[in-house]
Amino acid sequence: MAKVEYNQILPKRTVVMDNDPYLVLTSSISKKDRQKASNAVKMKNLRTGGVVDRTFHQADVLAEAHIEKKDVKFLYANKGEYFFCPPENPSDRFSFGEDVVGALGNYVVENSIVEAIVFNDDIMSVSTPIKVELKVAEAMDAVKGNTSSGATKEVTLETGYVVFAPMFINEGDVVAINTESGQYSERVSKA
């Protein structure tokens, strides 16, 4: 494995610490008067999803984490457990808890393909796509006179997730949702 010096621990890099892979979210290298340089880092554990703050100094060296991604099929959710399988082998099932998958259940329908994060041949977690297209399951009708520009209403998506969307969105429409913000992005198609 490639060595990563303290000043190379930068955002979007994956490193191994305590036998777990971490994704570096932020880093800030500083050198104060008469002190050795340090790198204050915020990292996300790719196995647990937890975020930690650490400060690395010149003597600290980590190993590069070789992360692979592969497609898996989201089968269903039951009592906080999310079940997946390889697309070509539905009998080879595995699951993750809500703490690992995060908001995936809000944005991904059953039998959808999602990306799994693999480290040392172990599937660590799954990632939610940044943009998803979902069908509107319920939407109130727009009230005449309440359709001015910028007006929004609550709509329920096929996953059960509720989002604010423009008044012109109707039941059966397909909308794009930004999963990072959890907000409506655009209408993809009309019912």
Beta strands, then each sheet from edge to edge (+ up, - down):
strand 1: 3-5
strand 2: 14-17
strand 3: 20-30
strand 4: 38-45
strand 5: 51-57
strand 6: 61-64
strand 7: 67-78
strand 8: 81-85
strand 9: 94-97
strand 10: 112-119
strand 11: 122-127
strand 12: 131-139
strand 13: 152-157
strand 14: 162-166
strand 15: 174-178
strand 16: 183-189
sheet 1: 1+ 6- 2+ 3- 4+ 5-
sheet 2: 9+ 8- 7+ 10- 11+
sheet 3: 14+ 13- 12+ 15- 16+
end
